Amino acid sequence: MPNVTLYVLNGPYDNEWANTCLTHSLTPVLNTYESIVTWHEFAKSRGTPLKTALHINTGMHRLGLSSAYLKRLLETDLPYISWSLIISNLTCSDDPSSAMNEKQSLFFNTLRHYFSGAKFSLANSNGIFLGKDYHYDVVRPGRALYGPLVGNSENSLAPCITIKAKILQIQEIDSGDSVGYNCTFTADKPMRIATLALGYADGLSRKLSGTDAYAIINDQKAPFIGRVSMDLTTVDVTDIANINVGDHATLLGGCNNAMTLEDIAEKIQTDSRDVLVTLGDRFNKVYTI
């Protein structure tokens, strides 16, 4: 695509990787002194400075050039590297009151003097909402692309993912009948249940079994009953009228009272990003604007 720069994180570490970047017009993001030297020598062998990005550790200690190696870098002549972007990552951006945010920003600001020709990027999704002081030249929305952020109740982001599952079967059960593996649910009254074509193989966590998780059918809650199976989930539709096999239930949506990513994350004691990335590839995806 024209006018688009594609950055490749964490590399390159050898000439083969470097050559792949050059061949496909990819810009590497370097985070170690060794990778910087490798890229510089590769560019030197081509006889021309090559554009690159630098990832600096400002406090997360996950990826990024350390302070000691940053000092070494600033003392080294590297004429065949053209720094186009300097990045780091906020550690506590989901907590606006954390002193770590300002500490990292102040450190990041000192780098402007040494990389005056490069653009700077510090803010991840939550960092965007810390204010303009954290925006620099480029922001990096990730989780924010998929909906509201916990801890940022004032933002106007709307949910944009809906997951629906087809009703495969509707049946009547009697008091004393059990549902699902290991009889973890036993009806204490006559009930009507629906089996949905969605399970943990699709990313609907098995840990939702036995919680107050639910689907939405005809704008009404249909509580999960029994265990979430690999491909199937059963719900209580006793009090929901006018449903038929082939109808769809909404498992995730954020509208019409459907569960949100945050709801699911809370029920299984994890993070909404964890829920998002575990969604499987078996869905029939429909993109709308």
C-alpha positions as a printed Julia matrix, in Angstrom:
289×3 Matrix{Float64}:
   0.0     0.0    0.0
   1.34    3.48  -0.83
   2.28    5.86   2.0
   2.12    3.08   4.59
   5.05    2.09   6.8
   4.99   -1.46   8.14
   7.03   -1.93  11.3
   8.25   -5.37  12.37
   8.79   -5.74  16.1
  11.82   -7.38  17.68
  14.46   -7.72  15.01
  16.44   -8.28  12.88
  19.14  -10.52  14.38
  20.82  -11.79  11.2
  21.36  -10.82   7.58
  18.65  -13.14   6.3
  16.06  -11.38   8.46
  17.46   -8.0    7.5
  17.3    -8.89   3.81
  13.65   -9.95   4.21
  12.87   -6.54   5.68
  14.59   -4.77   2.81
  13.0    -6.96   0.12
   9.47   -6.43   1.4
   9.88   -2.77   2.43
   9.49   -3.57   6.12
  10.93   -1.31   8.79
  12.47   -3.2   11.73
  11.98   -2.12  15.33
  15.29   -2.67  17.11
  15.44   -3.29  20.85
  18.96   -4.61  21.52
  22.39   -3.22  20.83
  23.27   -6.38  18.9
  20.33   -5.98  16.53
  21.26   -2.33  15.96
  24.79   -3.32  14.98
  23.45   -6.07  12.7
  21.13   -3.63  10.91
  23.84   -1.0   10.62
  26.31   -3.46   9.09
  23.66   -4.71   6.69
  22.86   -1.15   5.61
  26.57   -0.39   5.25
  26.97   -3.39   2.96
  24.22   -1.91   0.76
  25.97    1.43   0.74
  22.96    3.44   1.91
  21.4     4.43   5.24
  18.28    2.39   6.03
  15.25    3.56   7.96
  14.52    1.89  11.29
  12.68    2.3   14.59
  14.1     2.02  18.07
  12.3     0.51  21.07
  13.6     1.86  24.38
  12.84    0.49  27.82
  11.52    3.32  30.01
  10.41    1.17  32.94
   8.48   -1.92  31.85
  11.55   -4.15  31.5
   9.87   -6.38  28.96
  11.31   -5.39  25.58
  13.4    -2.37  24.8
  16.96   -1.1   24.84
  18.18   -0.72  28.42
  19.57    2.54  29.81
  23.11    1.15  29.83
  22.97    0.19  26.16
  21.17    3.42  25.3
  24.18    5.33  26.65
  26.45    3.13  24.56
  24.28    3.71  21.48
  24.41    7.48  21.89
  28.21    7.3   22.02
  28.43    5.22  18.82
  28.64    6.59  15.3
  26.06    4.79  13.16
  25.89    6.69   9.84
  23.99    3.94   8.04
  20.98    3.99  10.35
  18.2     6.52   9.81
  16.02    6.65  12.92
  12.41    7.18  11.84
  10.52    6.26  15.02
  11.34    5.99  18.73
   8.89    3.96  20.82
   8.38    2.8   24.37
   5.5     1.26  26.29
   3.58    2.56  29.3
   3.44    0.17  32.24
   0.48    1.57  34.2
  -1.56    3.47  31.63
  -4.79    1.9   32.89
  -4.21    3.73  36.19
  -4.17    7.5   35.53
  -3.08    8.16  39.13
   0.08    6.05  38.84
   3.3     8.04  39.21
   4.89    5.59  36.78
   3.14    7.25  33.84
   4.78   10.62  34.43
   8.12    9.0   35.28
   8.18    7.19  31.94
   7.04   10.26  30.04
   9.76   12.44  31.57
  12.41    9.9   30.62
  10.95    9.65  27.12
  11.06   13.43  26.75
  14.83   13.49  27.33
  15.3    11.4   24.17
  13.99   14.15  21.91
  17.37   15.86  22.02
  19.2    12.78  20.71
  16.74   11.7   18.01
  15.52   15.04  16.72
  14.6    13.77  13.27
  12.45   10.87  14.45
   8.82   10.62  15.42
   7.99    9.5   18.95
   5.35    7.07  20.23
   4.55    6.16  23.85
   0.77    5.82  24.26
  -1.03    2.51  24.0
  -4.85    2.37  24.18
  -5.24    3.6   27.76
  -2.31    5.95  27.32
  -4.27    7.86  24.68
  -6.74    8.91  27.37
  -4.02   10.18  29.72
  -4.0    13.4   27.71
  -2.11   15.15  24.94
   1.16   15.11  26.84
   1.31   11.38  26.15
   0.36   11.52  22.47
   3.69   12.68  20.99
   3.66   12.03  17.21
   2.04    8.6   17.0
  -0.39    6.74  19.26
  -0.87    2.97  19.18
  -4.47    1.89  19.82
  -4.8    -1.85  20.31
  -7.52   -2.93  22.71
  -9.32    0.36  22.06
 -10.06   -0.77  18.5
 -12.53   -3.29  19.9
 -14.52   -1.22  22.36
 -14.58    0.59  25.71
 -11.66    0.39  28.1
 -11.96   -0.51  31.77
 -10.78    2.45  33.84
 -11.62    4.95  31.12
 -15.33    5.45  31.71
 -15.23    8.94  30.21
 -14.19    7.8   26.75
 -16.82    7.52  24.05
 -15.68    4.27  22.47
 -18.46    1.9   21.47
 -18.34   -1.91  21.39
 -17.82   -3.21  17.89
 -17.79   -7.0   18.25
 -20.91   -9.15  18.32
 -20.81  -12.94  18.57
 -23.91  -14.92  17.71
 -24.61  -18.65  17.75
 -27.34  -20.63  16.05
 -29.87  -22.57  18.11
 -29.42  -26.23  17.12
 -32.05  -27.85  19.34
 -34.8   -26.91  21.79
 -36.06  -29.5   24.25
 -38.17  -29.95  27.34
 -36.64  -31.5   30.45
 -38.23  -32.62  33.7
 -37.36  -31.91  37.3
 -34.42  -34.14  38.23
 -32.96  -34.24  34.7
 -29.3   -33.27  34.4
 -27.68  -31.24  31.63
 -24.18  -31.6   30.2
 -21.06  -33.47  31.25
 -20.75  -34.82  34.81
 -24.32  -33.77  35.71
 -23.12  -30.42  37.02
 -26.63  -29.0   36.53
 -29.83  -30.7   37.62
 -33.22  -29.16  36.97
 -35.36  -28.5   40.04
 -38.46  -27.95  37.89
 -39.65  -28.63  34.34
 -37.59  -26.49  31.97
 -37.07  -25.71  28.33
 -33.46  -25.56  27.18
 -31.73  -24.59  23.95
 -28.43  -25.91  22.63
 -26.23  -23.33  20.9
 -23.6   -24.01  18.25
 -20.7   -22.47  20.16
 -18.22  -23.85  22.68
 -14.75  -23.57  24.12
 -13.18  -24.55  20.79
 -14.49  -21.2   19.59
 -12.99  -19.33  22.54
 -16.05  -19.37  24.8
 -14.22  -20.23  27.99
 -15.1   -23.47  29.77
 -14.67  -21.48  32.98
 -18.0   -19.78  32.27
 -19.65  -23.05  33.32
 -21.43  -22.59  36.64
 -21.27  -18.79  36.52
 -24.09  -16.34  35.85
 -23.1   -16.13  32.18
 -25.93  -15.84  29.7
 -26.93  -15.39  26.08
 -29.49  -12.93  24.75
 -32.42  -14.37  22.79
 -35.33  -12.15  21.76
 -33.91   -9.41  24.0
 -34.12  -11.68  27.07
 -31.42  -13.35  29.12
 -30.94  -17.08  28.65
 -28.65  -18.27  31.49
 -25.96  -20.86  30.82
 -26.71  -24.25  32.35
 -24.39  -27.22  32.6
 -20.85  -27.14  31.28
 -19.68  -25.3   28.23
 -18.7   -28.09  25.83
 -16.17  -28.04  22.99
 -18.71  -27.1   20.34
 -21.96  -26.59  22.26
 -23.45  -24.53  25.07
 -26.85  -25.05  26.68
 -29.01  -22.22  27.98
 -32.28  -21.9   29.85
 -35.07  -20.58  27.61
 -38.0   -21.55  29.81
 -39.35  -18.01  29.99
 -38.5   -16.94  26.43
 -41.31  -17.14  23.89
 -41.28  -17.36  20.1
 -37.95  -19.06  19.54
 -37.17  -21.71  16.98
 -34.32  -23.92  15.86
 -32.2   -21.84  13.5
 -32.67  -18.61  15.43
 -29.57  -16.9   16.77
 -28.51  -16.11  20.32
 -26.1   -13.26  21.1
 -23.21  -14.29  23.33
 -21.17  -11.11  23.14
 -22.23   -7.7   22.06
 -22.33   -4.87  24.52
 -25.78   -3.87  23.27
 -29.26   -5.19  24.02
 -27.86   -6.22  27.43
 -25.53   -8.86  25.93
 -22.34   -9.74  27.79
 -19.32   -7.57  27.02
 -15.67   -8.59  26.88
 -15.3    -7.09  30.34
 -18.29   -9.06  31.68
 -16.79  -12.33  30.49
 -13.34  -11.4   31.79
 -14.76  -10.66  35.24
 -16.65  -13.95  35.36
 -13.56  -16.02  34.59
 -11.14  -13.75  36.5
  -8.96  -12.63  33.63
  -8.44   -9.6   31.4
 -10.66   -8.6   28.49
  -7.66   -8.77  26.15
  -7.21  -12.41  27.14
 -10.85  -13.06  26.2
 -10.42  -11.28  22.89
  -7.33  -13.11  21.7
  -8.72  -16.56  22.6
 -11.68  -16.2   20.25
 -11.22  -18.92  17.65
 -11.03  -18.89  13.87
 -14.17  -20.94  13.24
 -16.51  -17.94  13.13
 -18.19  -16.78   9.97
 -17.03  -13.16  10.15
 -19.17  -10.32   8.89
 -17.69   -6.81   8.77
 -20.0    -3.83   8.82
 -19.45   -0.06   8.79
